[in-house]
Each structure stands twice: as structure tokens, then as C-alpha cells.
Amino acid sequence: MSLILLSVNESDIGSDFDRFALTRLLEDSLRVALRGLIERGVVDEALLLSTCARTEIYIMAGQFHSTIDEVAAVFAEVLQLSTSEVQPVTRVLYGKAAIRHLLRVAGGIESAVVGESEILAQIKQALSAARESKIVRASLGRYFERALEVGKRIRNETLIGSGHVSVTSAAALLAILDEDAPRQSPPRVGVVGSGAIGSEVARVLVDKGATVTIMSSSDERRSLLEREFVGVRVASTSDLVAQLGSLDTLVMAGSSEPLVLDAAMLDGLSGLRIIDLCRPRTVDRVAAQVAGVTLLDLDDVNRFVSAQLAERMEAVDSVELIIESELEDFGELVWLGDMGPVLRSLYEEAERVRSEELARTLRRLGENDQKVVEELELLTHRIVSKLLHQPAASLRQRAGTDGFAEFLEDFKMIFQL
């Protein structure tokens, strides 16, 4: 089984990423679809990593091209798009390249805000969700557990996470700072979304002295929030419009149900600031034209923190050195997982043919001299060994390099493995 990654990333396609970002309902639907592929034997394991800036599907599979086509097809179906729309924007990585990308994500250097800390929690949640959905088992689970360890090592040994630069801390700070107008003290902030980002924004706001209302569509989640957050008001997202008039700032940080604020809902709410952290966006861009309403999105948050990233950017080289050192051990496991079954099948098939042909020849010759039999046995072993040496060496040399997936597929086809 080999590791394959299909990635749609905002850094690759810009604002068009909104079409490929997943709500929680779509995440659940995609996991169900991936479980269907596992039940059909198309893939062995799968894991979905969905954040505000990336949608990535990691899979363990025995085939390359056909598997990618099948996974892309179910992804497109969940998004209600055609495969011709999905495939051109999907980056495909294999083996070592896929592991390197995962470690870069865990290390924070693939994030829009370099070194942001939320990604480790998101990776952990993605692994937990995959296990609950029964779409991940030993191999893929170990890769992600190791990636989490590497991410923690990076933050302990480098300055990649220095300061308070993150999407959540920046959003919280923007929520209570307004240079253009005096704020009521303490500022009143509503947070829609009780996932990792929404909960963290709420915690930061409470620490900064804001009055916080956190909203969730889940009864179970609201009960949990009431136990977790002391002094924070908990409400249903169905009450959002009614809540707006009593807020200075609204932070949109995700919802398990499709939720969009349009300009009509915001009419008359002069002085309201909205920070939309979601992908796809949950606030109509026309809302920015409503008198007295200020609309900020994830791009604005990223710009707000960009000036504070100098120290973190200096740490990127150190992070990459750690990743490459970790990749040597990590990569060996990936390559052996790719090559092992193929080389084993190659030598087993060669041994089968050698044994059958030797036995046939000995019967035809009526040869019973044990010394002759041993010499012929040794001779045929040497011939097979020499014939297979170069193909096996070529496979080992190409392991982990660009294009290895295609090379392995061609290798298996040529030798009918």
C-alpha cells in the first residue's frame, strides 16, 4: 500500500478555493463517501484534513491512477461539481513527497499565517474524526501521529511559533480594537462556531476582558460549552439575527449548518464589525456596503499579522532542516511500504517460473544424479538473480523521487505484478 495525497489549497488557486472549502456537513458526507471506497476495495485507508485554507485527502492504496480518479470523483460529487472542475486544481503527491507536505503542514510553514498553532489541533481532530468514521487504521494513523510529534518538536526547538501571531489571536484582537470609534467597555463579541477556531477565539476574547456570546447549532455542543466556559453566554445559531443588535463585533468561525449573512440582515446595524474567518465565506460581500458595517475576512486578518512575522520567517530554514532529518526515517518506512510488496511479488513469480522449468527439464532428461541436480539448481538461481538485479536496483534508486508513482505503476505492468 502506498500513501497518496490529493490537495486543493488556497495558496494554489486563490479566491476560487471557496468552491472547494468544506462545511462540517460536507466533511461528514465526504468521509461517508471515502468509507464507501474502502468497502469497495478501491482504497485501504483514508483521512480528510479540512481547514480554512486547504482541503486534503490522504489515502493508502495499491493502485495510483485509477485510485486518484475514483477519489476525485467522490470529492466532486460531494461538492456538486464535475470532475473536470476538481482535477485541474488538485495537487497530487505520492510517498515521500506526500509525507514532506504533511510535515510542512504540521510544522506551520504551509499556513497562511506562518507558524500558526491551530493546525496541530486541526490535524488531531482530523485523525480522531477519521478513526470515528472507521476510515483510518494502522499505517495512516501512525503517519499522522508521527506528524503531530514532529509539529510539537518544531515548536519546541524553533521560533516558528513565537509571539501571539495566529488566526485566532489576530481575529480576537481585531474584534475588540476599533481605532475609528470608541467601544463600550467591555466590548460585546459574538462568536459563531464552536469548533477549534471558534472555541479558541472565545478563550482569547475572555482573557482580554470581552463579554462573549458563543453560538452553536448543536444542542450537545452548547451543553458542553456551558460547562467549559465560565462567564460566557451560549446561544443557538438560529438566534444569530436577533443577537446582532446587542453586539459590537461578530466573529464567524464556522458552523455545522450552511449559514450566510446577507446585506438585508445587517441593515440598520451601524457600528457593527464582522470578521469572517470561514471558507467558503459566510457573509455576503455586499454587506461591506451597508452603512456603518465593517466587514473583514481571513485576508484582512492575515494582513494584520504579516508585519509581526519577521521572527517566524527567520525560523523557516530551521524548520525545514528538522523536517528533512525526520523525513529520512519517515521516508524509509514509506518507500519500503511502496516497494516491498512489488519486489516480493517480482521475486516470488521468478522463483515460481524457475522451479517449474527446472523440474520439467529434470523430468525430461530423467536426471537423478544429485550433484547434477544441485548444479542446475544453483545455475538457475544465479540466472534469475542476475536478471532481476538491475530492475530491482532501478526501483530502489527511484524510490521517493518525483514521478515514482508512475514508475512503480509501469514497473508492475511490465512484469505483470
JOURJO-V495422 format. One record per pair of residues at least 24 apart in sequence whose ideal C-beta (glycine too) atoms are under 10 Angstrom apart, sorted by the first residue. I is the first residue (numbers start at 1). J is the second residue. If there is no record, write none. Layout:
<<I/J> <I/J>>
This chain:
<<1/43> <1/44> <1/45> <1/59> <1/60> <1/61> <1/62> <1/139> <1/140> <1/337> <1/338> <1/340> <1/341> <2/44> <2/59> <2/60> <2/61> <2/62> <2/63> <2/64> <2/67> <2/94> <2/95> <2/98> <2/139> <2/334> <2/335> <2/337> <2/338> <2/339> <2/341> <2/342> <2/404> <2/405> <2/408> <2/409> <3/45> <3/58> <3/59> <3/60> <3/61> <3/93> <3/94> <3/95> <3/96> <3/97> <3/98> <3/99> <3/102> <3/139> <3/140> <3/143> <3/333> <3/334> <3/337> <3/338> <3/405> <4/43> <4/46> <4/57> <4/58> <4/59> <4/60> <4/61> <4/63> <4/64> <4/67> <4/68> <4/71> <4/92> <4/93> <4/94> <4/95> <4/98> <4/405> <5/47> <5/49> <5/56> <5/57> <5/58> <5/59> <5/90> <5/91> <5/92> <5/93> <5/94> <5/95> <5/97> <5/98> <5/99> <5/101> <5/102> <6/55> <6/56> <6/57> <6/58> <6/59> <6/67> <6/68> <6/71> <6/72> <6/75> <6/86> <6/87> <6/90> <6/91> <6/92> <6/93> <6/98> <7/49> <7/54> <7/55> <7/56> <7/57> <7/58> <7/89> <7/90> <7/91> <7/92> <7/93> <7/98> <7/101> <7/102> <7/105> <7/110> <8/50> <8/54> <8/55> <8/56> <8/57> <8/75> <8/79> <8/86> <8/89> <8/90> <8/91> <9/51> <9/53> <9/54> <9/55> <9/56> <9/89> <9/90> <9/91> <9/101> <9/105> <9/110> <10/51> <10/52> <10/53> <10/54> <10/55> <10/112> <10/279> <10/298> <10/299> <11/53> <11/54> <11/110> <11/111> <11/112> <12/54> <12/89> <12/90> <12/91> <13/88> <13/89> <13/90> <13/91> <15/279> <15/281> <15/299> <16/85> <16/89> <17/52> <17/53> <17/54> <17/55> <17/89> <17/279> <17/280> <18/278> <18/279> <18/280> <18/281> <19/79> <19/80> <19/81> <19/85> <19/86> <19/89> <19/279> <19/280> <20/50> <20/54> <20/55> <20/75> <20/76> <20/79> <20/81> <20/85> <20/86> <20/89> <20/90> <20/279> <20/280> <21/50> <21/51> <21/52> <21/53> <21/54> <21/55> <21/79> <21/278> <21/279> <21/280> <21/281> <22/48> <22/50> <22/51> <22/55> <22/75> <22/78> <22/79> <22/279> <22/280> <23/50> <23/254> <23/255> <23/256> <23/257> <23/258> <23/259> <23/278> <23/279> <23/280> <23/282> <24/50> <24/129> <24/193> <24/195> <24/217> <24/218> <24/254> <24/255> <24/256> <24/257> <24/258> <25/78> <25/255> <25/256> <25/257> <25/258> <26/50> <26/55> <26/75> <26/78> <26/79> <26/80> <26/258> <26/280> <27/55> <27/78> <27/126> <27/129> <27/133> <27/256> <28/78> <28/129> <28/133> <28/256> <29/74> <29/77> <29/78> <29/79> <30/55> <30/57> <30/71> <30/74> <30/75> <30/77> <30/78> <30/79> <30/133> <30/135> <31/57> <31/78> <31/129> <31/130> <31/132> <31/133> <31/134> <31/135> <31/136> <32/74> <32/78> <32/133> <32/135> <33/71> <33/73> <33/74> <33/75> <33/77> <33/78> <33/135> <34/59> <34/71> <34/74> <34/75> <34/78> <34/130> <34/133> <34/135> <34/136> <35/130> <35/133> <35/134> <35/135> <36/70> <36/74> <36/135> <37/61> <37/67> <37/70> <37/71> <37/73> <37/74> <37/135> <38/133> <38/134> <38/135> <38/136> <38/137> <39/135> <40/70> <42/66> <42/67> <42/69> <42/70> <42/71> <42/74> <43/67> <43/70> <43/71> <43/135> <43/140> <44/135> <44/136> <44/137> <44/139> <44/140> <45/130> <45/135> <45/136> <45/137> <45/138> <45/139> <45/140> <45/141> <45/143> <46/71> <46/74> <46/130> <46/133> <46/135> <46/136> <46/140> <47/102> <47/123> <47/126> <47/127> <47/129> <47/130> <47/131> <47/133> <47/135> <47/136> <47/140> <47/141> <47/143> <47/144> <48/75> <48/126> <48/129> <48/130> <48/133> <48/135> <48/136> <49/102> <49/105> <49/119> <49/122> <49/123> <49/125> <49/126> <49/127> <49/129> <49/130> <49/144> <50/122> <50/125> <50/126> <50/129> <50/279> <51/105> <51/111> <51/112> <51/116> <51/118> <51/119> <51/122> <51/123> <51/125> <51/126> <51/167> <51/196> <51/197> <51/279> <52/111> <52/112> <52/118> <52/122> <52/167> <52/197> <52/253> <52/254> <52/277> <52/278> <52/279> <52/280> <52/298> <52/301> <53/110> <53/111> <53/112> <53/113> <53/116> <53/119> <53/167> <53/279> <53/298> <53/302> <54/105> <54/110> <54/111> <54/112> <54/119> <54/122> <54/279> <55/79> <55/90> <55/279> <56/90> <56/91> <56/93> <56/98> <56/101> <56/102> <56/105> <56/126> <57/90> <58/93> <58/98> <58/99> <58/101> <58/102> <58/126> <58/130> <58/136> <58/140> <58/143> <58/144> <59/98> <59/135> <59/136> <59/140> <60/136> <60/137> <60/138> <60/139> <60/140> <60/143> <60/337> <62/341> <62/342> <62/412> <63/405> <63/409> <63/412> <64/92> <64/94> <64/404> <64/405> <64/406> <64/407> <64/408> <64/409> <64/412> <65/92> <65/405> <65/406> <65/409> <66/409> <67/405> <68/92> <68/94> <68/405> <92/405> <93/402> <93/405> <94/334> <94/338> <94/400> <94/402> <94/403> <94/404> <94/405> <94/406> <94/408> <95/331> <95/334> <95/335> <95/337> <95/338> <95/339> <95/399> <95/400> <95/401> <95/404> <95/405> <95/408> <96/327> <96/328> <96/330> <96/331> <96/332> <96/334> <96/335> <96/338> <96/399> <96/400> <96/401> <96/402> <96/404> <97/331> <97/334> <97/400> <97/401> <97/402> <97/403> <97/404> <97/405> <98/143> <98/334> <98/405> <99/143> <99/146> <99/147> <99/323> <99/326> <99/327> <99/330> <99/331> <99/333> <99/334> <99/335> <99/400> <100/320> <100/323> <100/324> <100/326> <100/327> <100/330> <100/331> <100/334> <100/400> <101/323> <102/143> <102/144> <102/146> <102/147> <102/150> <102/151> <102/323> <102/330> <103/143> <103/146> <103/147> <103/150> <103/151> <103/154> <103/319> <103/320> <103/322> <103/323> <103/324> <103/326> <103/327> <103/330> <104/147> <104/150> <104/151> <104/154> <104/316> <104/319> <104/320> <104/323> <105/147> <105/151> <106/144> <106/146> <106/147> <106/148> <106/149> <106/150> <106/151> <106/152> <106/153> <106/154> <106/155> <106/323> <107/147> <107/150> <107/151> <107/152> <107/153> <107/154> <107/155> <107/158> <107/160> <107/161> <107/315> <107/316> <107/319> <107/320> <107/322> <107/323> <107/326> <108/151> <108/154> <108/155> <108/158> <108/160> <108/161> <108/166> <108/312> <108/315> <108/316> <108/319> <109/154> <109/160> <109/312> <109/313> <109/315> <109/316> <109/317> <109/319> <109/320> <109/323> <111/160> <111/166> <111/167> <111/302> <112/167> <112/298> <112/299> <112/301> <112/302> <112/305> <112/306> <113/165> <113/166> <113/167> <113/168> <113/169> <113/170> <113/298> <113/301> <113/302> <113/304> <113/305> <113/306> <113/308> <113/309> <113/312> <114/160> <114/161> <114/165> <114/305> <114/306> <114/309> <114/312> <114/313> <114/315> <114/316> <114/319> <115/154> <115/155> <115/158> <115/159> <115/160> <115/161> <115/162> <115/163> <115/165> <115/166> <115/309> <115/311> <115/312> <115/313> <115/315> <115/316> <115/319> <116/160> <116/161> <116/165> <116/166> <116/167> <116/168> <116/169> <116/170> <116/302> <116/305> <116/312> <117/151> <117/155> <117/160> <117/161> <117/164> <117/165> <117/166> <117/167> <117/168> <117/169> <117/200> <118/166> <118/167> <118/168> <118/169> <118/195> <118/196> <118/197> <118/200> <118/201> <119/151> <119/166> <119/167> <119/196> <120/147> <120/148> <120/151> <120/152> <120/154> <120/155> <120/161> <120/196> <121/148> <121/195> <121/196> <121/197> <121/199> <121/200> <122/195> <122/196> <122/197> <123/147> <123/148> <123/151> <124/148> <124/151> <124/196> <125/195> <125/196> <139/333> <139/334> <139/337> <142/330> <142/333> <143/330> <143/333> <143/334> <143/337> <146/326> <146/329> <146/330> <146/333> <147/326> <147/330> <149/326> <150/319> <150/322> <150/323> <150/325> <150/326> <150/327> <150/330> <151/319> <153/319> <153/322> <153/323> <153/326> <154/315> <154/318> <154/319> <154/320> <154/322> <154/323> <154/326> <155/315> <155/319> <157/315> <157/318> <157/319> <157/322> <158/312> <158/314> <158/315> <158/316> <158/317> <158/318> <158/319> <158/321> <158/322> <159/311> <159/312> <159/313> <159/314> <159/315> <159/316> <159/318> <159/319> <160/311> <160/312> <160/313> <160/314> <160/315> <160/316> <160/318> <160/319> <160/322> <161/312> <161/315> <162/308> <162/309> <162/310> <162/311> <162/312> <162/314> <162/315> <163/305> <163/308> <163/309> <163/310> <163/311> <163/312> <164/204> <164/305> <164/308> <165/304> <165/305> <165/306> <165/307> <165/308> <165/309> <165/311> <165/312> <166/197> <166/200> <166/201> <166/204> <166/301> <166/305> <167/197> <167/200> <167/201> <167/253> <167/277> <167/298> <167/301> <167/302> <167/305> <168/196> <168/197> <168/198> <168/199> <168/200> <168/201> <168/202> <168/203> <168/204> <168/205> <168/251> <168/253> <168/277> <168/301> <169/200> <169/201> <169/204> <169/205> <169/207> <169/208> <169/301> <169/305> <170/201> <170/204> <170/275> <170/277> <170/298> <170/300> <170/301> <170/302> <170/303> <170/304> <170/305> <170/306> <170/308> <171/197> <171/198> <171/200> <171/201> <171/204> <171/205> <171/249> <171/251> <171/252> <171/253> <171/275> <171/276> <171/277> <171/296> <171/298> <171/300> <171/301> <171/304> <171/305> <172/200> <172/201> <172/202> <172/203> <172/204> <172/205> <172/206> <172/207> <172/208> <172/210> <172/212> <172/249> <172/251> <172/275> <173/204> <173/205> <173/208> <173/301> <173/304> <173/305> <174/249> <174/251> <174/273> <174/275> <174/294> <174/296> <174/300> <174/301> <174/304> <174/305> <175/201> <175/204> <175/205> <175/208> <175/210> <175/212> <175/247> <175/248> <175/249> <175/250> <175/251> <175/273> <175/274> <175/275> <175/296> <176/204> <176/205> <176/208> <176/209> <176/210> <176/248> <176/249> <176/273> <177/208> <177/249> <177/273> <177/304> <178/248> <178/249> <178/271> <178/273> <178/294> <180/271> <180/273> <180/294> <181/248> <181/270> <181/271> <181/273> <181/292> <181/294> <183/210> <183/248> <183/249> <183/271> <183/273> <184/211> <184/248> <184/271> <185/209> <185/210> <185/211> <186/210> <186/211> <186/212> <186/248> <187/211> <187/212> <187/247> <187/248> <187/249> <187/273> <188/212> <188/213> <188/233> <188/243> <188/246> <188/247> <188/248> <188/249> <188/250> <189/213> <189/214> <189/247> <189/248> <189/249> <189/250> <189/251> <189/273> <189/275> <190/214> <190/215> <190/233> <190/235> <190/239> <190/240> <190/243> <190/244> <190/246> <190/247> <190/248> <190/249> <190/250> <190/251> <190/252> <190/272> <190/274> <191/215> <191/216> <191/232> <191/247> <191/249> <191/250> <191/251> <191/252> <191/253> <191/254> <191/275> <191/277> <192/216> <192/217> <192/235> <192/237> <192/240> <192/243> <192/250> <192/251> <192/252> <192/253> <192/254> <192/255> <192/259> <192/261> <192/276> <192/277> <192/278> <192/282> <193/217> <193/221> <193/237> <193/251> <193/252> <193/253> <193/254> <193/255> <193/256> <193/259> <193/277> <193/278> <193/282> <194/218> <194/221> <194/222> <194/224> <194/225> <194/228> <194/229> <194/234> <194/237> <194/253> <194/254> <194/255> <194/256> <195/221> <195/253> <195/254> <195/255> <195/256> <196/253> <196/254> <197/251> <197/253> <197/254> <197/277> <197/278> <198/225> <198/251> <198/252> <198/253> <198/254> <198/255> <198/277> <199/224> <199/225> <199/228> <199/229> <199/253> <200/253> <201/251> <201/253> <201/275> <201/277> <202/228> <202/229> <202/232> <202/234> <202/251> <202/253> <203/228> <203/229> <203/232> <205/232> <205/249> <205/251> <206/230> <206/231> <206/232> <210/248> <210/249> <211/246> <211/247> <211/248> <212/251> <213/239> <213/240> <213/243> <213/246> <213/247> <213/250> <214/251> <214/253> <215/239> <215/240> <215/243> <215/250> <215/252> <215/253> <215/255> <215/259> <216/254> <216/255> <216/256> <217/255> <217/256> <217/257> <217/259> <218/255> <218/256> <218/257> <221/256> <240/265> <241/265> <241/266> <244/268> <244/269> <244/272> <244/274> <244/293> <245/269> <245/272> <247/271> <247/272> <247/273> <247/274> <248/272> <248/273> <249/273> <249/274> <249/275> <249/294> <249/296> <250/274> <250/275> <250/276> <250/283> <250/293> <250/295> <251/275> <251/276> <251/277> <251/296> <252/276> <252/277> <252/278> <252/281> <252/282> <252/283> <252/297> <253/277> <253/278> <253/282> <254/278> <254/279> <254/282> <255/282> <258/282> <259/283> <260/284> <260/287> <261/287> <261/293> <261/295> <262/286> <262/287> <262/290> <263/287> <263/288> <263/289> <263/290> <263/293> <264/290> <265/290> <266/290> <266/291> <266/292> <266/293> <266/295> <267/291> <267/292> <267/293> <268/292> <268/293> <269/293> <275/300> <275/301> <276/300> <276/301> <277/301> <327/400> <331/399> <331/400> <332/399> <332/400> <334/399> <334/400> <335/395> <335/396> <335/398> <335/399> <335/400> <335/401> <335/404> <336/399> <338/395> <338/399> <338/400> <338/404> <338/405> <338/408> <339/392> <339/395> <339/396> <339/398> <339/399> <339/400> <339/404> <339/408> <339/411> <341/412> <341/417> <342/392> <342/395> <342/408> <342/411> <342/412> <342/415> <342/417> <343/388> <343/391> <343/392> <343/395> <343/396> <343/411> <343/417> <344/417> <345/412> <345/415> <345/416> <345/417> <346/388> <346/391> <346/392> <346/395> <346/411> <346/412> <346/415> <346/416> <346/417> <347/384> <347/385> <347/388> <347/392> <348/417> <349/388> <349/415> <349/416> <349/417> <350/381> <350/383> <350/384> <350/385> <350/387> <350/388> <350/415> <351/380> <351/381> <351/384> <353/380> <353/384> <354/380> <354/381> <354/383> <354/384> <354/385> <355/380> <388/415> <391/415>>
